[in-house]
Amino acid sequence: MRIEMIGIDHTRAPLDVRQIFSFTKKAMSEALGWLNEQEYLSGAVLLSTCNRMELWLSRSDTGPGDAYELLCQCRKLKSEEYRPYFCCWEGADAVRHLFRLAGGLESKIVGEDQVLAQVKEAAAFSREHGCMDQALEVLFRMAVTGGKKIKTQAPIRRADYSAAHQALEVLKFQGVCMEKRRCLVIGNGEMGQLAARALMEEGAEVTMTLRQYHSGGGKVLPGCRCINYKDRYGCFHECSLVVSATASPNFTVSREAVEALGELKGERILIDLAVPRDIEPSVGELPGVRLYDIDSFHLESQPETMRRQIQAAERIAEEMEGEFLSWAACRDLIPKVQRISHLAARDAVWRTGKAVKELGLSKTEQANLEQTMENATTKVIGKLMFELRDSLNTDTFRECLEVLEQVYPVP
């Protein structure tokens, strides 16, 4: 089996291409269901965010087709024109990428917090759909652990920034003032909440949309006015800045609807933070409208302090990468460790047999005690052996197992 990743992100592909390969929750369920039916695949994880899409596979070397072909089958595409936009990593390169990703080192905003939660959620979603094998389970669990370690031991400046923060920073550089500005945020999910909070931090007066079918009406931020989603266009006359950040498969702001509003006084700044797009691109052609999408914003070069923080984070990612590769290198030895532990435990029970009989227990009680002793001893010996594995290089650990097999030869 080998681990493989194929992905597309903001560094390799424009928004128009990325949105072709973005997945809704429903599409992810369908894709994972199809992947789970492929006999040559042992596991699969799909990660789909506004800036990237990645498909992780645990597969045999003899399976038909490459990762790109598999992905196109999931998306029901037959075109080769998008292949140049993708990167594909295998083995140690794929492992290294995931640990860097979970630590925020591959993000558009280096050190941002959202990607760690997204990696964790992608693993959980795959697990729920029965697509996690042991290798991917351990890999993603260790990646999440590594990401948390980076957040606590080597936090990077702007780690709490979102795409909304980034957008506002660029607008402020362009002279756009948010103080007392009336703003509309379309979307009440995580990105919408972050956008609303970022605007209020800058002193803006924020209105958010809520959908009626949300249980309990959705989460309302303190100090934020809320309206029903269907009434969003009514705010365009009073709000000079509109942010849309939803997971909707359809446009939340269309050109036809904006044109129907008639003449809007003053300039309107529209920010689309969604992938696929929320705002119809041609809206930006209307008079008095300035439209930005998620690829429109770029931060300045990294200061020296931030570079040092990134280096510290990279060291942690490399350490976690090494731990996983060490586990993977010894993975074939796990059955042997388990057999030796079991045989050693049975030996311990046999050696205590006389003392157990002298306790005067019934046959059932004696059998239960011996089984408890065997189970406990198996776990203790196994724990010691795995700790030994983590402390030695792979070749030395294999030599140790060869010695132990002479003591407890496997039948």
KALINFEN-V353195 format. One record per pair of residues at least 24 apart in sequence whose C-alpha atoms are under 8 Angstrom apart, sorted by sequence separation. I is the first residue (numbers start at 1). J is the second residue. If there is no record, write none. Layout:
# KALINFEN-V353195
I|J + I|J
This chain:
# KALINFEN-V353195
24|48 + 120|144 + 178|202 + 179|203 + 180|204 + 181|205 + 182|206 + 183|207 + 184|208 + 185|209 + 197|221 + 233|257 + 264|288 + 349|373 + 23|48 + 119|144 + 178|203 + 179|204 + 180|205 + 182|207 + 184|209 + 233|258 + 253|278 + 254|279 + 255|280 + 258|283 + 349|374 + 22|48 + 178|204 + 240|266 + 242|268 + 244|270 + 251|277 + 252|278 + 253|279 + 254|280 + 348|374 + 22|49 + 164|191 + 237|264 + 240|267 + 241|268 + 242|269 + 243|270 + 244|271 + 245|272 + 247|274 + 249|276 + 251|278 + 252|279 + 253|280 + 255|282 + 22|50 + 116|144 + 193|221 + 196|224 + 233|261 + 236|264 + 237|265 + 240|268 + 241|269 + 242|270 + 243|271 + 244|272 + 245|273 + 246|274 + 247|275 + 248|276 + 250|278 + 251|279 + 255|283 + 345|373 + 346|374 + 239|268 + 240|269 + 241|270 + 242|271 + 243|272 + 244|273 + 245|274 + 247|276 + 249|278 + 251|280 + 254|283 + 345|374 + 348|377 + 22|52 + 164|194 + 165|195 + 188|218 + 241|271 + 243|273 + 244|274 + 248|278 + 345|375 + 22|53 + 116|147 + 164|195 + 168|199 + 188|219 + 21|53 + 116|148 + 162|194 + 246|278 + 342|374 + 345|377 + 18|51 + 162|195 + 165|198 + 245|278 + 345|378 + 18|52 + 164|198 + 244|278 + 344|378 + 18|53 + 244|279 + 341|377 + 342|378 + 345|381 + 341|378 + 344|381 + 341|379 + 34|74 + 341|381 + 1|42 + 10|51 + 102|143 + 341|382 + 9|51 + 10|52 + 98|140 + 102|144 + 9|52 + 31|74 + 103|146 + 104|147 + 186|229 + 8|52 + 9|53 + 31|75 + 95|139 + 99|143 + 102|146 + 103|147 + 111|155 + 338|382 + 7|52 + 8|53 + 98|143 + 99|144 + 102|147 + 103|148 + 111|156 + 337|382 + 7|53 + 8|54 + 110|156 + 111|157 + 112|158 + 113|159 + 186|232 + 7|54 + 99|146 + 103|150 + 111|158 + 112|159 + 113|160 + 6|54 + 7|55 + 99|147 + 103|151 + 110|158 + 111|159 + 112|160 + 113|161 + 114|162 + 195|243 + 337|385 + 5|54 + 6|55 + 109|158 + 110|159 + 111|160 + 112|161 + 113|162 + 5|55 + 6|56 + 112|162 + 5|56 + 184|235 + 4|56 + 5|57 + 109|161 + 184|236 + 192|244 + 3|56 + 4|57 + 109|162 + 192|245 + 3|57 + 4|58 + 21|75 + 109|163 + 191|245 + 192|246 + 3|58 + 4|59 + 184|239 + 191|246 + 2|58 + 3|59 + 182|238 + 183|239 + 186|242 + 189|245 + 1|58 + 2|59 + 51|108 + 109|166 + 182|239 + 183|240 + 184|241 + 185|242 + 186|243 + 187|244 + 189|246 + 1|59 + 2|60 + 181|239 + 182|240 + 183|241 + 184|242 + 185|243 + 186|244 + 187|245 + 188|246 + 1|60 + 2|61 + 181|240 + 182|241 + 183|242 + 184|243 + 185|244 + 186|245 + 187|246 + 330|389 + 1|61 + 181|241 + 183|243 + 185|245 + 186|246 + 6|67 + 5|67 + 6|68 + 4|67 + 327|390 + 326|390 + 330|394 + 337|401 + 340|404 + 344|408 + 17|82 + 329|394 + 333|398 + 340|405 + 343|408 + 186|252 + 323|390 + 326|393 + 326|394 + 340|408 + 49|118 + 340|409 + 340|410 + 47|118 + 339|410 + 13|85 + 47|119 + 12|85 + 12|86 + 47|122 + 58|133 + 46|122 + 8|85 + 45|122 + 46|123 + 58|135 + 8|86 + 45|123 + 58|136 + 7|86 + 8|87 + 6|86 + 7|87 + 45|125 + 46|126 + 6|87 + 7|88 + 45|126 + 6|88 + 44|126 + 191|273 + 5|88 + 6|89 + 4|88 + 5|89 + 4|89 + 5|90 + 4|90 + 45|131 + 3|90 + 4|91 + 44|131 + 45|132 + 2|90 + 3|91 + 43|131 + 44|132 + 2|91 + 5|94 + 42|131 + 43|132 + 44|133 + 4|94 + 42|132 + 43|133 + 3|94 + 42|133 + 44|136 + 43|136 + 32|126 + 36|130 + 36|131 + 33|129 + 32|129 + 10|108 + 32|131 + 29|129 + 164|273 + 163|273 + 170|297 + 170|298 + 170|299 + 167|297 + 169|299 + 163|294 + 166|297 + 3|135 + 166|298 + 3|136 + 166|299 + 157|306 + 156|306 + 157|309 + 156|309 + 155|309 + 156|310 + 154|309 + 154|310 + 156|313 + 154|312 + 155|313 + 154|313 + 150|313 + 150|316 + 149|316 + 150|317 + 146|316 + 147|317 + 146|317 + 146|320 + 143|320 + 142|320 + 142|324 + 139|324 + 138|324 + 109|299 + 135|328 + 105|310 + 105|313 + 105|314 + 103|313 + 100|314 + 103|317 + 100|317 + 99|317 + 99|318 + 96|317 + 99|320 + 96|318 + 99|321 + 24|247 + 50|273 + 50|274 + 51|275 + 24|249 + 50|275 + 96|321 + 49|275 + 50|276 + 95|321 + 92|325 + 50|294 + 22|275 + 22|276 + 19|275 + 20|276 + 18|275 + 19|276 + 18|276 + 19|277 + 15|275 + 15|294 + 15|295 + 14|295 + 10|295
